[in-house]
Amino acid sequence: MSVAYPPADPDAVDHDHFRRTAPVALDIDAVLCDLVGGCRLACAEFLGVAPEVLFLGENYYVPWEHPDPALTARLAPVMVEMWTKEQTILSAKPVEGGLALATTIANAGRLKSYITRRPPEVDFLTERWLRTHGFPLDGVELHHVGGTNACKSVTARAVGATLLIDDSVNETTSALGNGMHVVMVAMNYNRAAAVELAAKYGDRFFDAADTTAALAAVMPEDAR
């Protein structure tokens, strides 16, 4: 059964059914790609320390911290460079369950776009990473929106997606505000916001414990 979008009466929508039939835009980092893990290696190299010394903090923009706050402070000005280094991108591992998520949605004909806040100049690295790890690309658009002021939902809606799977609080909030449904993958930096988003947007927002839970939320059991 197709669902008109946006619905004339949002309160009358079967949200579970909608999540399991809607066209999807998939975020890449933290949902499919453990870019944070790849970034750990680049940050350690920059500081001249062993990667194991760095620990995951709660700052979305500077996720890796050193026990010495002075060394952590050195990372902030170079973090944009850390995220876009070839070493960071290509050494990153797929998130557990990420390939199954993308492949299952694509096989159902629902995957419209991979969409990332990475800058356009690393698009060839992103595509190389996706192909290396077997992510489906045939018929799926790849969008890099870094360096723009537009939220991901603008691009997602333009390619026909009405459901966004993401980890970012800002992107989730913008997408919900633009009328989309969102499945947000839980990360330490989005826990406080999840409670507020659920209270404000109800069943248009789904808080998934991990990528595997996101798959369960958006695909019928017999299609997984």
N, C-alpha and C positions, 0 to 999 in steps of 0.2 A: 504493500500500500504506500503510495507516495504521499508526502506531506507538503502542503503549501508553505512557502517560506518568504517573508516572515509570516507566522501564523496570525490569523485575524484575532483569535482569542488565545493568547499564550497560556492562560490558566487551564484551557481545555485540552492542551497537548498531552499526549502520552509520551513523556520525556524519555522513558526507557526505550520505547520503540523508536523515537526520533534519533537517539544516540546510536542505535543499531542499524540505521538506514541512511543517515545523512552523509553527504559528501564531506570529505575530511581534508584539512590542512594539517600537516605534521611538522612540529618543531623538530630540530635536529639535536641540538646540544642539550644534554641531560635526559632527553627522551629516547634518542637513538644512539647518540655518540657520547662517550665519557670524555668530553673535551677537558673537563676539570682534571681528570687523571693525566691526560697528556700535558696539561699546563703545569702540573706539579714538576715534571721533568725539566721544563724550560725555566721555571722559577728557581729550582735547585741549582741549575747550571749558572744562572745569573748571579745568585748569591754565593756560589762556590761551596755549597753544602750538599750533604747526602739527601736524596729525596725523602728518605724515611724520617728525617728530622722535622719536616714540614707537616703540619696538621690542618685539618679542615675546620675552618671557622664558620661564622654566620654572615659574613659580608658577601653579598651576591657578586660584587664587582672585583673583590680581592679575596677569593675563597681560601687561599693557602696562607697560613701564618707560621711564623717562626717563634720559638719560645722567647727570643729576644725581640721585644717590640720595635726596637730601632731597625732591625733587619726587615721586619714586616713592613714598616713604613717605607722602606726603600722599594718595595714592590709596587706600591700604588701608582707612581708616575709612569711605570713601564708596562702596566698590565695590559693595555690595549695591544702593545707589541707582542706580549706573551701569548695572547689569545690567537693572534693571526700568524704566528711563526709556522713555517712548514713542519718543523719538528713537532710542535704541539698538535697540529691537526692530524698528521699522518701517523703519529705514534699512539693516538687515542684508540682505545678499544671500544667495540660496540657495547652499549648498555645491555645487560642481561634481559632478554625478552624483546629487545628492540627490533631485531630482524623479523621475528615472528609477527610483531605488531604491524610493521610496514607491509610485509608480504601478504598477510591475511587480508588487510584492508584493500591492497592493490588487486589481489585476486578476486575480490568481490566487486571490482570496478568502481570503488569509492574514493580512491586516493587521488586527489586533484593536484596537490602540491607539497613538496618539502619547502619549508619556509624558515629562514634563519636570520638572525640579527647580525651575522657576519657581514663584513664589507664585500662589495661586488668583486674587488680585486683578488679575492681568494676563491672565486667560484670554481676554478679549475681544480683546486685542491679538494674542495668539498665533493665535487663530482668524482674525483679519483678515489677518495675515501669510500664513498657510497658504492662504487663499482667494485673496489677491492674486497669489500665485505659482503657483496652479493645483494645489496638493496635494490629493489625494482626501480627502474628508471623509465622504461618504455611507457610513453603516454602520460608521464608524470612531470609536471613542471618543477623547476628548481629556482627558488627566489631568494636573493640576498638583499635584505632591506636595511643593512647597516649603513649609517651615514645619512639616513633620511629621518624625517620627523613623523612619518606615517607609521601607525601601529600595524602589526601583522594582519589584523583583521581586515584592513582596507584591501590588501593584496589578496587575502584569502577569499573574501566576498567577490572580488573581481573575477576570480577563476571558478566561481560556483560553489566554493566550500561554505558550509554553514555550521561546521563543527571544527573547533580547533583543539588540538592536543598539545599542551605546552607546560612549562614549569615556571615561567616568569609571572610574578604577581602583576606587574604593569601590563604585560600583554594580555593576561587573563582578564584583568579589570576592563581594559579597553575593548576587548572582544565582546565581553558580556554587555558592556555599555552600548555596543553597536548591534546588539540583538542576536549575537551568535550563541550557540551552546559551547561550553568548554569543559574538557576533561583536564584537570591540572594534576600533573604527576608530583607526588610529595617529595619535597627536598627540605633540608633543615631551614633554609631561608624563606620558605613560604608557609610555614606552619601557622603562624599567628594570623596571617591574612585569610587562610582557608576558612576559619570560623566566621569571619566577617562576611566573606563572599557567599558562603552558604546561607547565612541569615538574610542577606540582601537579595540574592538572585534565585534562591530556592533550587528547584530541580533543573534549571538550565546550567547549573554548576555541579560538577561531579569531582569529588576529591579522591584520586586514585592513589593507593599506597605505593605503587611502583608501576613500571611499564607493563608488567604482566597483568596487573589489575586494570590498567587502562584498556588493554585488549578485551578483557572480560566485559568491560563497561560498554564497548562500542560494537561488539560482534555477538550475534546469537551463538549459543553454546555449540550447536551442531555445525557451525561454520569455522570454529577455531581449530 
